[in-house]
């Protein structure tokens, strides 16, 4: 992974945090359904960003980054739901940090997609 590619790094680092959150939900909270949804969408973001780097065309790149954006929005939904249902504490710095990180990823992806569309 290229360390100078901000969105690649943020997507990967976020996926690591999601895997750890999944472990916490499974082991400590005994929550098995929502945690799987969070794991699936939260790790898919980085995977799609990574895949977009090898896009066969600008259109392919935009499509993969758009999927990453959709997965990011879905992940935000699951995080908010887990907070609202008290699986994650709204006062916990880790929970609020997850929300902050996903908001930043959504903003970055939106900007990247817009720029790529304008340049195609």
N, C-alpha and C positions, 0 to 999 in steps of 0.2 A: 504494500500500500504506500502510495506517495504521501509523505508527511507534509508536503507543502499544499496539498489539496484539502482545504478546510472542510468542505462538505463530506468528503470521504472519511476524514478523521472523525468528524462529529457523528456521522452515521454509525461508524464502527464502535466508538466509545459509548454511544447511546445504547447500542445493542448489548454491550457488556453489562451496562447498568440494568437493562431489562432482564437479562438472564439472571442476574443477582436478585432482582425484585421477584422474579418467578420462583426462585428457590425459597425466598422468604415466605411468599404466599403459600407455597406448597407445604413447607416444613413447619413454619410457625403458626400460620393461620388456618391450615388445612383447607385451603380454598383451591379447588381443582378445575373449575370451569372457566371463570373469568381470567384466571392466571394463564391458562392456555391461549386464550384469545389475545391477551397482552403480549405473550411470548411470540406468537405468530406474527402479529402486525408490527410489533416493536423491533423484531430482528429483520423483518422483510424490508424495512426502510433502507438500511445499510446495504443489504444484498442488491436491491434494485439500483441504488446509487452506484455501486461497484459495477454492476452489469452495464449500466448506461455508459460507463467510461469506454467500453468496447463496442459501443453502438455502431452499426454498419452504415448509418446515415444520420444526418441531423434530425430527421423525423423519428428515427429509432431512439436516439438519445433523448429527445423530448418525451416520447412515449414512456420510456423507462423512468425518467425523472418525475413524470406525472403520476405514475403508479406509486413511486416513493412518496410523493406528496399526499396521495390518497391514503396510503398506509399510515403516514404520520398523523393525519387528521383522525383516523380510526384509533390510533394509539392514544391520542389525546383524550378521546371519548372514554376509553377503558380506564385511563388514569383518573379522570374526573369521577367516573362511576365508582371506582375502588375507594376514592377519598370520601365520596358522598355516602357510601355504605359502610364506612369505618374499617375497611380492610387496610387502608393507608390512613394515617393520621394527618389531618389538615394542618396541624401545628408542627409536624415533623419536617425538618429541613430537607431531608432526602425526598420526600413527596413533593414539596414545593419546588425543589430543584429539578425533579423530573419534568414537572409542568413547564418550568422556565426553559429547560433544554429543548423540549418538544416544540414549544412556541418559536424558539430561535431556528430550529431545523425547518419548520414550516415556512418561516419568513425567507430563509436562505433558498429553499427549494423553489418558492414562488418567484423570487428574483431571478434565479438561474433559468427557470422555464420561460419567463417573460423575455429575458435577454436572448435566449436561444431562438425563440419564435420571431423576435424582431430581426434577428440576423439571418434568418433562413429565407 
